[in-house]
């Protein structure tokens, strides 16, 4: 389906999942302050501008494999209780998962983020897979960010500027075979 703008937030609740598999949105998609109590299927999604999924949003599982977001993808303040699957994602201007956002399992392997990737102040309680990720700007995992799962995997990651873990808490294994700087 082709859409111009799509707004599905502001207190909207979806109990049996949402399927936007391979949908195309000409401008922006907003799920700010929404609740999806089953799978949010957005594999192959194409959004010309921004995808906003933060605020007080709550999700069970999010499938964003192979999605292309032309602008920013924001999950600031969101809560994902299941798996956030973003392998092969392309984010044109940045990926923001900050400001008290809470995640269980996060999979960003082989994703490309042209701008900044920030997990500043986020909590990830399960495995965080970022092996093979390409970040054009900086990767911020700092300032009270907590990674309490058994593994944070940055093996094969390429970060264009800096990787900042100042003030972070990592309780599991941190695999850091990454390339930092141009």
GROMACS elastic network, one bead per residue, 0.5 to 0.9 nm:
[ bonds ]
;  ai    aj funct       b0    kb
    1    20     6  0.85118   500
    1    22     6  0.78737   500
    1    23     6  0.51770   500
    1    24     6  0.61293   500
    1    25     6  0.82807   500
    2    23     6  0.64427   500
    2    25     6  0.59096   500
    2    26     6  0.72941   500
    3     6     6  0.68388   500
    3    23     6  0.80023   500
    3    24     6  0.62292   500
    3    26     6  0.59491   500
    3    27     6  0.81274   500
    4    24     6  0.84364   500
    4    25     6  0.54526   500
    4    27     6  0.55435   500
    4    28     6  0.75349   500
    4    29     6  0.88756   500
    5    25     6  0.62587   500
    5    26     6  0.65381   500
    5    27     6  0.53754   500
    5    28     6  0.52762   500
    5    29     6  0.59891   500
    5    30     6  0.83201   500
    6    25     6  0.72498   500
    6    27     6  0.83072   500
    6    28     6  0.66236   500
    6    30     6  0.63457   500
    6    31     6  0.86364   500
    7    10     6  0.84233   500
    7    28     6  0.83355   500
    7    29     6  0.59839   500
    7    31     6  0.64523   500
    7    32     6  0.84352   500
    8    11     6  0.85138   500
    8    12     6  0.63569   500
    8    13     6  0.87966   500
    8    29     6  0.78505   500
    8    30     6  0.59485   500
    8    32     6  0.75458   500
    8    33     6  0.88611   500
    8    34     6  0.69167   500
    9    12     6  0.51633   500
    9    13     6  0.81297   500
    9    30     6  0.61664   500
    9    33     6  0.52761   500
    9    35     6  0.79812   500
    9    53     6  0.83099   500
    9    57     6  0.81422   500
   10    30     6  0.89909   500
   10    31     6  0.75695   500
   10    32     6  0.61148   500
   10    33     6  0.50805   500
   10    34     6  0.60340   500
   11    32     6  0.81745   500
   11    33     6  0.55236   500
   11    34     6  0.51659   500
   11    35     6  0.72541   500
   11    56     6  0.88599   500
   11    57     6  0.85018   500
   12    31     6  0.83965   500
   12    33     6  0.74721   500
   12    35     6  0.63736   500
   12    36     6  0.84806   500
   13    34     6  0.59100   500
   13    36     6  0.59603   500
   13    37     6  0.77282   500
   14    17     6  0.60343   500
   14    18     6  0.70509   500
   14    34     6  0.80638   500
   14    35     6  0.61375   500
   14    37     6  0.62147   500
   14    38     6  0.77493   500
   15    18     6  0.86137   500
   15    35     6  0.80930   500
   15    36     6  0.61075   500
   15    38     6  0.62482   500
   16    36     6  0.77712   500
   16    37     6  0.67518   500
   16    38     6  0.55806   500
   16    39     6  0.76331   500
   17    36     6  0.61846   500
   17    37     6  0.65967   500
   17    40     6  0.55535   500
   17    41     6  0.76066   500
   18    36     6  0.74047   500
   18    38     6  0.78430   500
   18    39     6  0.65814   500
   18    41     6  0.60673   500
   18    42     6  0.83062   500
   19    23     6  0.88245   500
   19    39     6  0.81065   500
   19    40     6  0.62483   500
   19    42     6  0.64625   500
   20    23     6  0.52507   500
   20    24     6  0.86057   500
   20    40     6  0.77565   500
   20    41     6  0.57702   500
   20    43     6  0.75449   500
   20    44     6  0.86373   500
   20    45     6  0.68115   500
   21    41     6  0.57816   500
   21    43     6  0.51110   500
   21    44     6  0.60296   500
   21    45     6  0.59966   500
   21    63     6  0.88896   500
   21    64     6  0.87657   500
   22    42     6  0.67667   500
   22    43     6  0.61765   500
   22    46     6  0.68517   500
   22    67     6  0.80252   500
   23    42     6  0.75942   500
   23    43     6  0.87152   500
   23    44     6  0.73404   500
   23    45     6  0.50623   500
   23    46     6  0.62892   500
   23    47     6  0.83092   500
   24    44     6  0.88983   500
   24    45     6  0.60949   500
   24    47     6  0.59371   500
   24    48     6  0.80706   500
   25    28     6  0.64536   500
   25    29     6  0.68998   500
   25    45     6  0.80971   500
   25    46     6  0.61881   500
   25    48     6  0.63347   500
   25    49     6  0.83333   500
   26    29     6  0.89460   500
   26    46     6  0.82810   500
   26    47     6  0.61924   500
   26    48     6  0.52182   500
   26    49     6  0.73997   500
   27    47     6  0.64785   500
   27    48     6  0.51662   500
   27    49     6  0.50381   500
   27    50     6  0.71512   500
   28    47     6  0.62857   500
   28    48     6  0.67219   500
   28    49     6  0.51044   500
   28    51     6  0.58974   500
   28    52     6  0.79454   500
   28    71     6  0.87263   500
   29    47     6  0.71059   500
   29    49     6  0.81260   500
   29    50     6  0.63763   500
   29    52     6  0.63805   500
   29    53     6  0.85744   500
   30    33     6  0.89752   500
   30    34     6  0.89352   500
   30    50     6  0.80430   500
   30    51     6  0.58880   500
   30    53     6  0.62578   500
   30    54     6  0.88924   500
   31    34     6  0.54201   500
   31    35     6  0.83716   500
   31    51     6  0.78204   500
   31    52     6  0.58722   500
   31    54     6  0.73730   500
   31    57     6  0.73335   500
   32    35     6  0.89794   500
   32    52     6  0.58790   500
   32    54     6  0.51391   500
   32    55     6  0.56908   500
   32    56     6  0.71429   500
   32    57     6  0.59217   500
   32    75     6  0.87099   500
   32    78     6  0.86899   500
   33    53     6  0.73331   500
   33    54     6  0.65287   500
   33    55     6  0.52808   500
   33    58     6  0.75198   500
   33    78     6  0.82661   500
   34    53     6  0.77876   500
   34    54     6  0.85414   500
   34    55     6  0.85654   500
   34    56     6  0.72027   500
   34    58     6  0.64704   500
   34    59     6  0.81741   500
   35    56     6  0.84676   500
   35    57     6  0.56375   500
   35    59     6  0.58726   500
   35    60     6  0.86905   500
   36    39     6  0.70805   500
   36    40     6  0.66772   500
   36    57     6  0.82438   500
   36    58     6  0.63835   500
   36    60     6  0.65703   500
   36    61     6  0.84521   500
   37    40     6  0.85034   500
   37    58     6  0.76651   500
   37    59     6  0.59403   500
   37    60     6  0.55098   500
   37    61     6  0.82785   500
   38    59     6  0.72253   500
   38    60     6  0.54002   500
   38    61     6  0.64734   500
   38    62     6  0.87671   500
   39    59     6  0.77305   500
   39    60     6  0.61491   500
   39    62     6  0.59353   500
   39    63     6  0.73982   500
   40    59     6  0.75324   500
   40    60     6  0.77518   500
   40    61     6  0.61224   500
   40    63     6  0.61628   500
   40    64     6  0.85492   500
   41    45     6  0.89807   500
   41    61     6  0.82308   500
   41    62     6  0.61814   500
   41    64     6  0.69444   500
   42    45     6  0.52976   500
   42    46     6  0.89349   500
   42    62     6  0.73637   500
   42    63     6  0.54191   500
   42    65     6  0.75066   500
   42    66     6  0.89836   500
   42    67     6  0.71776   500
   43    62     6  0.89477   500
   43    63     6  0.55750   500
   43    66     6  0.59397   500
   43    67     6  0.56674   500
   43    86     6  0.84909   500
   44    64     6  0.68650   500
   44    65     6  0.63350   500
   44    68     6  0.70528   500
   44    89     6  0.86175   500
   45    64     6  0.71922   500
   45    65     6  0.84650   500
   45    66     6  0.75042   500
   45    68     6  0.62170   500
   45    69     6  0.78926   500
   46    67     6  0.59093   500
   46    69     6  0.59947   500
   46    70     6  0.79665   500
   47    50     6  0.65814   500
   47    51     6  0.70311   500
   47    67     6  0.82421   500
   47    68     6  0.63150   500
   47    70     6  0.60858   500
   47    71     6  0.80426   500
   48    68     6  0.80952   500
   48    69     6  0.61863   500
   48    71     6  0.69213   500
   49    69     6  0.64835   500
   49    72     6  0.71079   500
   49    92     6  0.87184   500
   50    69     6  0.64014   500
   50    70     6  0.66020   500
   50    73     6  0.59492   500
   50    74     6  0.80527   500
   50    93     6  0.88604   500
   51    69     6  0.68835   500
   51    70     6  0.88772   500
   51    71     6  0.76256   500
   51    72     6  0.63673   500
   51    74     6  0.64264   500
   51    75     6  0.87830   500
   52    55     6  0.88304   500
   52    72     6  0.78404   500
   52    73     6  0.59961   500
   52    75     6  0.66530   500
   52    76     6  0.86904   500
   53    56     6  0.87883   500
   53    57     6  0.64412   500
   53    58     6  0.88771   500
   53    73     6  0.76809   500
   53    74     6  0.57887   500
   53    76     6  0.75066   500
   53    77     6  0.87975   500
   53    78     6  0.68766   500
   54    57     6  0.54974   500
   54    58     6  0.85360   500
   54    74     6  0.60256   500
   54    77     6  0.53265   500
   54    79     6  0.83053   500
   54    97     6  0.83240   500
   54   101     6  0.81434   500
   55    58     6  0.89810   500
   55    75     6  0.76021   500
   55    76     6  0.62812   500
   55    77     6  0.50723   500
   55    78     6  0.58532   500
   55   101     6  0.88858   500
   56    76     6  0.88602   500
   56    77     6  0.62438   500
   56    78     6  0.57509   500
   56    79     6  0.76013   500
   57    75     6  0.83472   500
   57    77     6  0.74649   500
   57    79     6  0.63150   500
   57    80     6  0.84869   500
   58    78     6  0.59752   500
   58    80     6  0.59800   500
   58    81     6  0.78977   500
   59    62     6  0.69901   500
   59    78     6  0.79233   500
   59    79     6  0.62158   500
   59    81     6  0.64698   500
   59    82     6  0.77110   500
   60    79     6  0.83458   500
   60    80     6  0.54988   500
   60    81     6  0.50237   500
   60    83     6  0.72361   500
   60    84     6  0.85391   500
   61    80     6  0.66907   500
   61    81     6  0.70258   500
   61    84     6  0.59229   500
   61    85     6  0.78601   500
   62    80     6  0.77869   500
   62    82     6  0.79200   500
   62    83     6  0.63804   500
   62    85     6  0.60320   500
   62    86     6  0.81620   500
   63    83     6  0.80464   500
   63    84     6  0.64504   500
   63    86     6  0.66100   500
   64    67     6  0.54524   500
   64    68     6  0.88355   500
   64    84     6  0.77445   500
   64    85     6  0.57492   500
   64    87     6  0.73411   500
   64    88     6  0.84375   500
   64    89     6  0.67825   500
   65    85     6  0.61446   500
   65    88     6  0.56062   500
   65    89     6  0.57385   500
   65   108     6  0.87971   500
   65   111     6  0.87976   500
   66    86     6  0.72026   500
   66    87     6  0.65160   500
   66    90     6  0.70916   500
   66   111     6  0.82066   500
   67    86     6  0.77408   500
   67    87     6  0.87429   500
   67    88     6  0.72491   500
   67    90     6  0.62383   500
   67    91     6  0.82731   500
   68    88     6  0.89292   500
   68    89     6  0.60791   500
   68    91     6  0.61148   500
   68    92     6  0.78689   500
   69    72     6  0.68193   500
   69    73     6  0.68337   500
   69    89     6  0.80049   500
   69    90     6  0.61031   500
   69    92     6  0.60705   500
   69    93     6  0.83179   500
   70    73     6  0.87741   500
   70    90     6  0.78988   500
   70    91     6  0.60610   500
   70    93     6  0.68672   500
   71    91     6  0.65131   500
   71    92     6  0.50289   500
   71    94     6  0.69966   500
   72    91     6  0.64595   500
   72    92     6  0.66379   500
   72    95     6  0.59525   500
   72    96     6  0.76574   500
   72   115     6  0.87511   500
   73    91     6  0.66778   500
   73    92     6  0.86934   500
   73    93     6  0.79688   500
   73    94     6  0.63492   500
   73    96     6  0.62981   500
   73    97     6  0.85671   500
   74    78     6  0.89021   500
   74    94     6  0.81764   500
   74    95     6  0.59344   500
   74    97     6  0.62662   500
   74    98     6  0.84739   500
   75    78     6  0.53320   500
   75    79     6  0.83337   500
   75    95     6  0.79223   500
   75    96     6  0.58782   500
   75    98     6  0.70789   500
   75   101     6  0.70317   500
   76    79     6  0.89763   500
   76    96     6  0.60814   500
   76    99     6  0.55141   500
   76   100     6  0.71888   500
   76   101     6  0.56296   500
   76   119     6  0.88441   500
   76   122     6  0.85226   500
   77    97     6  0.73266   500
   77    98     6  0.63419   500
   77    99     6  0.52945   500
   77   100     6  0.50900   500
   77   102     6  0.72737   500
   77   122     6  0.82227   500
   78    97     6  0.78037   500
   78    98     6  0.85543   500
   78    99     6  0.87226   500
   78   100     6  0.77198   500
   78   102     6  0.63698   500
   78   103     6  0.81764   500
   79   100     6  0.87639   500
   79   101     6  0.57758   500
   79   103     6  0.59621   500
   79   104     6  0.87082   500
   80    83     6  0.70175   500
   80    84     6  0.68810   500
   80   101     6  0.83482   500
   80   102     6  0.62766   500
   80   104     6  0.64536   500
   80   105     6  0.85068   500
   81    84     6  0.86201   500
   81   102     6  0.78652   500
   81   103     6  0.61378   500
   81   104     6  0.55322   500
   81   105     6  0.81841   500
   82   103     6  0.75836   500
   82   104     6  0.57462   500
   82   105     6  0.65176   500
   82   106     6  0.88729   500
   83   103     6  0.77969   500
   83   104     6  0.62581   500
   83   106     6  0.60037   500
   83   107     6  0.77460   500
   84   103     6  0.75201   500
   84   104     6  0.77193   500
   84   105     6  0.61396   500
   84   107     6  0.62601   500
   84   108     6  0.84789   500
   85   105     6  0.81414   500
   85   106     6  0.61230   500
   85   108     6  0.68262   500
   86    89     6  0.53882   500
   86    90     6  0.89627   500
   86   106     6  0.75780   500
   86   107     6  0.55939   500
   86   109     6  0.74536   500
   86   110     6  0.88515   500
   86   111     6  0.70136   500
   87   107     6  0.58584   500
   87   110     6  0.57679   500
   87   111     6  0.54414   500
   87   130     6  0.86507   500
   87   133     6  0.87733   500
   88   108     6  0.71499   500
   88   109     6  0.66602   500
   88   110     6  0.50214   500
   88   112     6  0.70068   500
   88   133     6  0.85225   500
   89   108     6  0.73893   500
   89   109     6  0.86460   500
   89   110     6  0.75845   500
   89   112     6  0.61038   500
   89   113     6  0.78770   500
   90   111     6  0.60213   500
   90   113     6  0.59200   500
   90   114     6  0.78206   500
   91    94     6  0.58269   500
   91    95     6  0.66037   500
   91   111     6  0.82322   500
   91   112     6  0.63087   500
   91   114     6  0.62453   500
   91   115     6  0.78552   500
   92    95     6  0.86867   500
   92   112     6  0.81912   500
   92   113     6  0.61957   500
   92   114     6  0.50886   500
   92   115     6  0.67294   500
   93   113     6  0.70308   500
   93   114     6  0.56508   500
   93   116     6  0.72443   500
   94   113     6  0.57898   500
   94   114     6  0.62794   500
   94   117     6  0.57868   500
   94   118     6  0.82268   500
   94   135     6  0.87505   500
   94   136     6  0.89794   500
   94   137     6  0.84790   500
   95   113     6  0.67164   500
   95   114     6  0.89177   500
   95   115     6  0.76296   500
   95   116     6  0.63945   500
   95   118     6  0.64759   500
   95   119     6  0.87318   500
   96   116     6  0.78141   500
   96   117     6  0.59164   500
   96   118     6  0.50186   500
   96   119     6  0.66127   500
   96   120     6  0.85224   500
   97   100     6  0.83944   500
   97   101     6  0.61042   500
   97   102     6  0.85313   500
   97   117     6  0.78699   500
   97   118     6  0.59096   500
   97   120     6  0.73271   500
   97   121     6  0.85653   500
   97   122     6  0.66056   500
   98   101     6  0.54634   500
   98   102     6  0.87151   500
   98   118     6  0.62706   500
   98   121     6  0.55406   500
   98   122     6  0.51164   500
   98   123     6  0.87291   500
   98   145     6  0.85294   500
   99   119     6  0.81309   500
   99   120     6  0.66750   500
   99   121     6  0.53801   500
   99   122     6  0.62262   500
  100   120     6  0.82776   500
  100   121     6  0.55117   500
  100   122     6  0.50100   500
  100   123     6  0.69361   500
  100   145     6  0.84798   500
  101   119     6  0.82761   500
  101   121     6  0.74176   500
  101   123     6  0.63203   500
  101   124     6  0.85398   500
  102   122     6  0.59524   500
  102   124     6  0.60581   500
  102   125     6  0.79706   500
  103   106     6  0.69178   500
  103   122     6  0.78999   500
  103   123     6  0.61289   500
  103   125     6  0.64113   500
  103   126     6  0.75788   500
  104   123     6  0.82461   500
  104   124     6  0.54885   500
  104   127     6  0.74605   500
  104   128     6  0.85479   500
  104   149     6  0.83752   500
  105   124     6  0.69757   500
  105   125     6  0.69993   500
  105   127     6  0.51470   500
  105   128     6  0.61075   500
  105   129     6  0.82752   500
  105   149     6  0.83631   500
  106   124     6  0.76405   500
  106   126     6  0.74128   500
  106   127     6  0.64354   500
  106   129     6  0.62077   500
  106   130     6  0.83403   500
  107   127     6  0.79683   500
  107   128     6  0.61157   500
  107   130     6  0.64929   500
  107   131     6  0.88229   500
  108   111     6  0.54556   500
  108   112     6  0.87025   500
  108   128     6  0.77972   500
  108   129     6  0.57288   500
  108   131     6  0.73654   500
  108   132     6  0.84329   500
  108   133     6  0.67039   500
  109   112     6  0.89459   500
  109   129     6  0.58196   500
  109   132     6  0.54779   500
  109   133     6  0.54747   500
  109   153     6  0.89599   500
  109   154     6  0.87960   500
  109   157     6  0.86866   500
  110   130     6  0.73103   500
  110   131     6  0.65794   500
  110   134     6  0.71222   500
  110   157     6  0.84058   500
  111   130     6  0.78443   500
  111   131     6  0.87901   500
  111   132     6  0.72709   500
  111   134     6  0.63162   500
  111   135     6  0.83361   500
  112   132     6  0.89727   500
  112   133     6  0.59201   500
  112   135     6  0.60276   500
  112   136     6  0.79476   500
  113   116     6  0.68394   500
  113   117     6  0.68176   500
  113   133     6  0.79092   500
  113   134     6  0.61702   500
  113   136     6  0.61922   500
  113   137     6  0.80195   500
  114   117     6  0.87499   500
  114   134     6  0.77383   500
  114   135     6  0.58108   500
  114   137     6  0.67005   500
  115   135     6  0.65821   500
  115   136     6  0.51817   500
  115   138     6  0.73870   500
  116   135     6  0.67047   500
  116   136     6  0.68128   500
  116   138     6  0.50430   500
  116   139     6  0.61281   500
  116   140     6  0.78708   500
  117   135     6  0.68595   500
  117   136     6  0.88003   500
  117   137     6  0.74345   500
  117   138     6  0.63824   500
  117   140     6  0.63086   500
  117   141     6  0.85775   500
  118   121     6  0.88925   500
  118   122     6  0.87831   500
  118   138     6  0.79477   500
  118   139     6  0.58374   500
  118   141     6  0.62881   500
  118   142     6  0.84170   500
  119   122     6  0.52512   500
  119   123     6  0.81617   500
  119   139     6  0.79234   500
  119   140     6  0.58257   500
  119   142     6  0.70639   500
  119   145     6  0.67504   500
  120   123     6  0.89446   500
  120   140     6  0.58999   500
  120   141     6  0.51270   500
  120   143     6  0.57619   500
  120   144     6  0.71165   500
  120   145     6  0.55448   500
  120   168     6  0.85492   500
  121   141     6  0.76015   500
  121   142     6  0.65199   500
  121   143     6  0.55411   500
  121   146     6  0.72480   500
  121   168     6  0.82342   500
  122   141     6  0.79933   500
  122   142     6  0.85873   500
  122   143     6  0.88473   500
  122   144     6  0.74659   500
  122   146     6  0.63186   500
  122   147     6  0.82748   500
  123   144     6  0.85626   500
  123   145     6  0.57999   500
  123   147     6  0.59949   500
  123   148     6  0.78110   500
  124   127     6  0.75292   500
  124   128     6  0.71124   500
  124   145     6  0.82295   500
  124   146     6  0.62041   500
  124   148     6  0.63313   500
  124   149     6  0.69012   500
  125   128     6  0.85340   500
  125   146     6  0.78145   500
  125   147     6  0.60173   500
  125   150     6  0.85764   500
  126   147     6  0.76410   500
  126   148     6  0.66277   500
  126   150     6  0.67700   500
  126   151     6  0.76478   500
  126   152     6  0.88937   500
  127   147     6  0.83095   500
  127   148     6  0.82722   500
  127   149     6  0.50773   500
  127   150     6  0.60321   500
  127   151     6  0.51003   500
  127   152     6  0.61640   500
  127   153     6  0.80829   500
  127   172     6  0.89283   500
  128   147     6  0.78619   500
  128   149     6  0.74826   500
  128   150     6  0.87115   500
  128   151     6  0.63171   500
  128   153     6  0.62825   500
  128   154     6  0.87003   500
  129   151     6  0.77437   500
  129   152     6  0.61127   500
  129   154     6  0.69745   500
  129   155     6  0.89451   500
  130   133     6  0.54855   500
  130   134     6  0.89835   500
  130   152     6  0.75342   500
  130   153     6  0.55187   500
  130   154     6  0.50496   500
  130   155     6  0.73993   500
  130   156     6  0.85190   500
  130   157     6  0.68570   500
  131   153     6  0.55995   500
  131   156     6  0.54791   500
  131   157     6  0.55063   500
  131   175     6  0.89019   500
  131   178     6  0.86016   500
  132   154     6  0.72266   500
  132   155     6  0.65127   500
  132   158     6  0.71153   500
  132   178     6  0.85823   500
  133   154     6  0.77171   500
  133   155     6  0.87178   500
  133   156     6  0.72619   500
  133   158     6  0.62617   500
  133   159     6  0.80991   500
  134   156     6  0.89244   500
  134   157     6  0.59953   500
  134   159     6  0.60417   500
  134   160     6  0.79801   500
  135   138     6  0.67212   500
  135   139     6  0.69709   500
  135   157     6  0.80001   500
  135   158     6  0.61732   500
  135   160     6  0.60242   500
  135   161     6  0.83675   500
  136   139     6  0.89122   500
  136   158     6  0.80662   500
  136   159     6  0.60726   500
  136   161     6  0.72121   500
  136   182     6  0.89401   500
  137   159     6  0.66253   500
  137   160     6  0.50626   500
  137   161     6  0.52220   500
  137   162     6  0.74109   500
  138   159     6  0.63338   500
  138   160     6  0.63373   500
  138   163     6  0.59794   500
  138   164     6  0.78512   500
  138   181     6  0.89198   500
  139   159     6  0.67897   500
  139   160     6  0.86513   500
  139   161     6  0.77932   500
  139   162     6  0.62274   500
  139   164     6  0.63598   500
  139   165     6  0.87624   500
  140   143     6  0.87802   500
  140   162     6  0.79059   500
  140   163     6  0.60302   500
  140   165     6  0.66766   500
  140   166     6  0.87683   500
  141   144     6  0.85434   500
  141   145     6  0.60344   500
  141   146     6  0.84963   500
  141   163     6  0.75783   500
  141   164     6  0.58258   500
  141   165     6  0.50042   500
  141   166     6  0.76056   500
  141   167     6  0.85759   500
  141   168     6  0.65515   500
  142   145     6  0.52813   500
  142   146     6  0.85059   500
  142   164     6  0.60216   500
  142   166     6  0.50089   500
  142   167     6  0.53674   500
  142   169     6  0.84730   500
  143   146     6  0.89686   500
  143   165     6  0.77666   500
  143   166     6  0.63161   500
  143   168     6  0.58401   500
  144   166     6  0.84806   500
  144   167     6  0.55193   500
  144   168     6  0.51648   500
  144   169     6  0.69210   500
  145   165     6  0.83299   500
  145   167     6  0.72599   500
  145   169     6  0.62684   500
  145   170     6  0.85093   500
  146   168     6  0.59265   500
  146   170     6  0.61890   500
  146   171     6  0.82945   500
  147   150     6  0.85680   500
  147   151     6  0.83186   500
  147   152     6  0.73694   500
  147   168     6  0.78294   500
  147   169     6  0.60223   500
  147   171     6  0.64821   500
  147   172     6  0.75573   500
  148   151     6  0.81811   500
  148   152     6  0.89650   500
  148   169     6  0.75595   500
  148   170     6  0.59464   500
  148   171     6  0.50372   500
  148   172     6  0.62594   500
  149   152     6  0.74906   500
  149   170     6  0.81476   500
  149   171     6  0.69182   500
  149   172     6  0.57897   500
  149   173     6  0.84961   500
  150   171     6  0.71820   500
  150   173     6  0.60555   500
  150   174     6  0.87424   500
  151   170     6  0.87687   500
  151   171     6  0.83961   500
  151   172     6  0.51521   500
  151   174     6  0.60468   500
  151   175     6  0.76103   500
  152   170     6  0.80027   500
  152   172     6  0.70855   500
  152   173     6  0.62088   500
  152   175     6  0.62424   500
  152   176     6  0.85195   500
  153   156     6  0.89025   500
  153   157     6  0.87763   500
  153   173     6  0.80077   500
  153   174     6  0.61045   500
  153   176     6  0.69211   500
  153   177     6  0.87383   500
  154   157     6  0.53141   500
  154   158     6  0.87125   500
  154   174     6  0.75490   500
  154   175     6  0.55162   500
  154   176     6  0.51436   500
  154   177     6  0.64568   500
  154   178     6  0.60955   500
  155   158     6  0.89684   500
  155   175     6  0.57842   500
  155   176     6  0.55282   500
  155   178     6  0.54625   500
  155   179     6  0.89139   500
  156   176     6  0.81889   500
  156   177     6  0.59121   500
  156   178     6  0.50890   500
  156   179     6  0.71540   500
  157   176     6  0.82269   500
  157   177     6  0.73200   500
  157   179     6  0.61433   500
  157   180     6  0.82072   500
  158   178     6  0.59097   500
  158   180     6  0.60548   500
  158   181     6  0.79004   500
  158   182     6  0.86354   500
  159   162     6  0.66362   500
  159   163     6  0.70108   500
  159   178     6  0.76929   500
  159   179     6  0.61947   500
  159   181     6  0.59992   500
  159   182     6  0.76292   500
  160   163     6  0.88994   500
  160   179     6  0.82652   500
  160   180     6  0.61672   500
  160   182     6  0.51066   500
  161   180     6  0.64901   500
  161   182     6  0.67739   500
  162   180     6  0.63327   500
  162   181     6  0.64078   500
  163   180     6  0.69266   500
  163   181     6  0.87902   500
  164   167     6  0.89690   500
  164   168     6  0.88322   500
  165   168     6  0.53515   500
  165   169     6  0.84062   500
  166   169     6  0.89792   500
  170   173     6  0.76933   500
  170   174     6  0.73876   500
  171   174     6  0.85625   500
  175   178     6  0.84487   500
  176   179     6  0.88329   500
  179   182     6  0.82523   500
